[in-house]
Amino acid sequence: MSHPDCRLNLRPLGTPRGVSSVVGPHGVGASPGDKKAKSKSVRGKKKSIFETYMSKEDVSEGLKRGTLIQGVLRINPKKFHEAFIPSPDGDRDIFIDGVVARNRALNGDLVVVKLLPEEQWKVIKPESNDKETEGTDELDLPEELCGSHLPQQSVKGYNDSPDVIIEAQFDDSDSEDGHGNTQNVLVDGVQKLSVCVHDKGKEDADAPVTKDESTSMSQDTRVLSEKSLQRSAKVVYILDKKHSRAATGFLKLLADKNSELFRKYALFSPSDHRVPRIYVPLKDCPQDFVTRPKDYANTLFICRIVDWKEDSNFALGHLAKSLGQAGEIEPETEGILTEYGVDFSDFSSEVLDCLPQGLPWTIPPEEFGKRRDLRKDCIFTIDPSTARDLDDALSCKPLADGNFEVGVHIADVSYFVPEGSPLDKVAAERATSVYLVQKVVPMLPRLLCEELCSLHPMTDKLTFSVIWTLTPEGKILGEWFGRTIIRSCTKLSYEHAQSMIESPTKKIPEKELPPISPEHTSEEVHQAVLNLHGIAKELRKQRFVDGALRLDQLKLAFTLDHETGLPQGCHIYEYRDSNKLVEEFMLLANMAVAHKTYRAFPERALLRRHPPPQTKMLNDLMEFCDQMGLPMDFSSAGALNESLTKTFGDDKYSLARKEVLTNMCSRPMQMALYFCSGTLRDQAQFRHYALNVPLYTHFTSPIRRFADVLVHRLLAATLGYRELPDLEPDALQKQADHCNDRRMASKRVQELSTGLFFAILVKESGPLESEAMVLGVLNQAFDVLVLRYGVQKRVYCNVVTIFSLVEVVLRAETSALKYSAILKRPGPEGLPGPRDEEEA
């Protein structure tokens, strides 16, 4: 799905969202004169609603002259008539008011806009405190794709940090005070423990929608200072249609049974309010849909937009398939994957033909002469207990002088993925594996990612290694890069490694450990884990002394019923010393490879940068902290980290307050991006803000990230194993952009999958009760953090009495599955989640 608010919240069908069938002369972004349609369209509209796009030549010239601005479009999922693009100067976002001004662009598209005259700019109410001027109130994909903003303050002031957020959806109403159908929704939700379906109103394709009167400027507001205005614009061109143009939703007959349209089309209403309603040919619909439409009232369909004419409020589309019943895991999951353009199809025979055919596969004898043989070393993996795609292994050999030889050994995926092959092309297109609650959509065929490349124990594997000589304090005395062959002696889970760390002098019983190869003992593995832990603690301490930032983020984990696949329970994943151990060495390897490849190929290195926080939002946060008397230092990443560490105590309420502030600090943070070093001239922009290092890349997860495969090829060229990949800087940058796009899409899909399972869990198990802490107060609502689940919730004061407010609202919304859930994601660089150690 395109966003969580609508996943199971099926709004009543009504007017075209955010559009009026008659465009007034003063509407922001309205067409300059209602042009007559050349011929009567299939939708029966006679006048143009949208402006004709500018020519490519005019757009190119306008961008050069600075009269036009480009940016990634972010549409507010809760007020779909409001959209934004980032301001090039890092100041307040540029506002795009209404569907007409948006000119058929969809969420995530790269658009070109033209600023409107100043008298049409948005007036910012003094009491709004800037809450209605920035971004959208979800973890918005487009912001992340362009790297310009993290989730920002919503137009309602509803914050969208990376928590699991459960938010009331009052049909089409999105007023701060919860007016509209709130009371009825709550009553219906308590009475009916079922998925809320959408048949609540008559379809009226021509009913106008009034816009918020405060969004455009009246004649007497010119006396306001510049601070009171927000630049507003209209879309004049779509540079890149990044939105998939696919949507999940529901079918309904048109209202006018006597119209010509009724005999040809049905109306598809997307669950995502940001996508227009779509006319679909009746021939695409089930055969008995016209005679038995109610049979399909709760059936989820996928529709693809094929056209959207200037003279129609509605797009034209093709009904791709019926998914099944809304609210069920698999139909909803397939809808999420389709909307975000995730390729979950089976790999073609052409791709599978690229794989080794003679199974079981063994390492060719010639490879032993080309690689360092580490099969006798004590090497092991540490992963989640359920992991099957094991990218990385670790080793730690004590040296006679008291130092250690520490190795990070990464699956040599590039060996199995010939450059330019069909396998290479499909991996590049997928760009990342996508992790759902119940399954993984792999980037590579399972024979590779779960067998040939995965570093399973007691099997010879091809790897790419970084080996250091380290002091016990983590000081690097020497490093070596090269292709290797390893034989992992055991597959440890994080729990196994943690028990070893917590029992440094106690022998772990064999029955509590996984099988270990006979060449090594459990004591040897145990001591290696302890040595790695000791070095990792020193590395971590030094990183933060050197100015790194970590914003601890919560992640929900689920237990699933083995037979039904339904969630049985959930808990906050605990990030422990064993996780930190792996994280430190993955970060160390990624930084080492970044420096190695950049020194060798300063124009061709694939790196990862993390820009500093968005200036205006950071200034707003500084002002807030000053007003609250919080002694926060935002001058650098390290200063912010130290402030968060020292400001609060260790009791549970202090920790909750820290969680709230951490949540707020995540909002100004920008997202990290892959880039080619030859396309960015200012080396200061290479820096990684959160890690506070000059160079960083991704090397350690090639099974699930194509960027890492590219980095492996570059490192191989650096070491003389092969020629430099045939990619010019611009071509490598294009691949980096695609990796950024798919990475953000996969994160969004993961969040939506978690939200789906959380909502189903609550629906099945009943209302949840927990202590909560107030995050912020609005005029007639307030936000709370539900401590037990790390969930953020908005409570409307006019809905029920304050004593039962939280319980009743949670009961009503979750039991009816009217929710929006966003899992706390691994944050910006250096702010990893439980398994994404190096995800920064």
Secondary structure, DSSP 4 states (H G I P E B T S, - for coil): ---GGGSS--PPP-SPTT--SS--TTSTT--SS-PBPSS--TT---B--SPPPPPHHHHHHHHHHTSSEEEE-EE-SSSTTEEEE--TTSSSPEEEEHHHHHTT--TT-EEEEEEPPGGGSEEPPGGGTTTTSS--SS--HHHHHHTS-SS---TT-----SSEEE---BTTB--TT--SSHHHHHHHHHH--S---S--S---TT---PPPGGGS--GGGTTS-GGGEE-BEEEEEEEE--S-SEEEEEEE--S-TTSTGGGTEEEEEESSTTSPPEEEEGGGS-TTTTT-GGGGTTEEEEEEEEE--TT-SSEEEEEEEEEEETT-HHHHHHHHHHHTT---SPPPHHHHTTS--SSS----HHHHTTSEE-TTS-EEEEE-TT-----EEEEEEE-TTS-EEEEEEEE-HHHHS-TTSHHHHHHHHH-B-EE-SS-EE-SS-HIIIIIISS--TTSEEEEEEEEEEE-TT--EEEEEEEEEEEE--EEEEHHHHHHHHH-SSSPPPGGGS----TTS-HHHHHHHHHHHHHHHHHHHHHHHHTT--------EEEEE-TTT--EEEEEEPP--HHHHHHHHHHHHHHHHHHHHHHHH-TTT-EEEEBPPPPHHHHHHHHHHHHHTT-----SSHHHHHHHHHHHS-SSHHHHHHHHHHHHHHHTTPPPPEEEEGGG---GGGG-BTTTTBS-----S-TTTBHHHHHHHHHHHHHTTSSPPPS--HHHHHHHHHHHHHHHHHHHHHHHHHHHHHHHHHHHHH------EEEEEE-SSEEEEEETTTTEEEEEETTTS-GGGHHHHHHHHHHHTT-----PPPP-STT---SS-TT--
